[in-house]
């Protein structure tokens, strides 16, 4: 579940929550249903690399 941490100014997400958000976004841009999970997982990996300093994965 998403939680805002005002003290550390970071957000907490589960991997499942993030993947779900990226799947929803991928559905709006992918023409082939089989590409949705692949795009979502790739986006999640990039997101974690770029924003792990600001977002805590729980």
Contact map, one row per residue, 1 for C-alpha under 8 A:
1110000000011100100000000000000000000000000000000000000000
1111000000111100100000000000000000000000000000000000000000
1111100000111000000000000000000000000000000000000000000000
0111110011110000000000000000000000000000000000000000000000
0011111111110000000000000000000000000000000000000000000000
0001111111000000000000000000000000000000000000000000000000
0000111110000000000000000000000000000000000000000000000000
0000111111000000000000000000000000000000000000000000000000
0001111111100000000000000000000000000000000000000000010000
0001110111110000000000000000000000000000000000000000011100
0111100011111000000000000000000000000000000000000000011100
1111100001111100000000000000000000000000000000000000001111
1110000000111110110000000000000000000000000000000000001111
1100000000011111110000000000000000000000000000000000000011
0000000000001111111000000000000000000000000000000000000011
0000000000000111111100000000000000000000000000000000000000
1100000000001111111110000000000000000000000000000000000000
0000000000001111111111000000000000000000000100000000000000
0000000000000011111111100000000000000001100100000000000000
0000000000000001111111110000000000000000000000000000000000
0000000000000000111111111000000000000000000000000000000000
0000000000000000011111111100000000000001101100000000000000
0000000000000000001111111110000000011011000000000000000000
0000000000000000000111111111000000000000000000000000000000
0000000000000000000011111111100000000001000000000000000000
0000000000000000000001111111110000011011000000000000000000
0000000000000000000000111111111010010000000000000000000000
0000000000000000000000011111110000000000000000000000000000
0000000000000000000000001111111000000000000000000000000000
0000000000000000000000000111111110110000000000000000000000
0000000000000000000000000010111110100000000000000000000000
0000000000000000000000000000011111110000000000000000000000
0000000000000000000000000010011111110000000000000000000000
0000000000000000000000000000000111111100000000000000000000
0000000000000000000000000000011111111110000000000000000000
0000000000000000000000100110010111111111000000000000000000
0000000000000000000000100100000001111111100000000000000000
0000000000000000000000000000000001111111110000000000000000
0000000000000000000000100100000000111111111000000000000000
0000000000000000001001101100000000011111111100000000000000
0000000000000000001001000000000000001111111110000000000000
0000000000000000000000000000000000000111111111000000000000
0000000000000000000001000000000000000011111111100000000000
0000000000000000011001000000000000000001111111110000000000
0000000000000000000000000000000000000000111111111000000000
0000000000000000000000000000000000000000011111111100000000
0000000000000000000000000000000000000000001111111111000000
0000000000000000000000000000000000000000000111111111000000
0000000000000000000000000000000000000000000011111111000000
0000000000000000000000000000000000000000000001111111100000
0000000000000000000000000000000000000000000000111111111000
0000000000000000000000000000000000000000000000111111111110
0000000000000000000000000000000000000000000000000111111100
0000000011100000000000000000000000000000000000000011111100
0000000001111000000000000000000000000000000000000011111110
0000000001111000000000000000000000000000000000000001111111
0000000000011110000000000000000000000000000000000001001111
0000000000011110000000000000000000000000000000000000000111
